[in-house]
Amino acid sequence: MPPNRRITQHTGTETNGGAATIFTVQLPEASTDVLLLRIIFQRTAGTAANYTLLGGDKAAFTDDAADGRVFAFAITTVATDTDHLFDPPIPITTDANGQVHLMAQWDAGADNDATAIAVVEQV
């Protein structure tokens, strides 16, 4: 690995998430280009049976690549954590607050809690 690579890990949490609740993972720098190397997502509480994890590069992204969505996974049961290595990594620009945005699209309830870990390389 070249010595100038800067790979960091960042955690975000969702509390009382519903079908379209967007939550964030805070990175150290605003408006920075990063490569998303890995995403880990685990539901920790709630009534949903399934979720579809989406990631976006703006606070109000939708499930549409033309409106900020940068990745989407298939429907997953809450008993299965998402732990995905992106190959190739996904380029994404943090927003003005240094955040990457996630949406779990829960299939039930507005009481779902989760933890997400993003591993990124700053470019």
HELIX and SHEET records of a PDB file:
HELIX    1   1 ALA A   65  ASP A   67  5                                   3    
SHEET    1   A 4 ARG A   6  GLY A  17  0                                        
SHEET    2   A 4 ASN A 112  GLN A 122 -1                                        
SHEET    3   A 4 ASP A  33  ALA A  45 -1                                        
SHEET    4   A 4 THR A  82  THR A  93 -1                                        
SHEET    1   B 4 ILE A  22  GLN A  26  0                                        
SHEET    2   B 4 GLN A  99  MET A 103 -1                                        
SHEET    3   B 4 LEU A  54  GLY A  56 -1                                        
SHEET    4   B 4 ARG A  69  ALA A  72 -1                                        
SHEET    1   C 2 ASN A  50  TYR A  51  0                                        
SHEET    2   C 2 THR A  76  THR A  77 -1                                        
END                                                                             
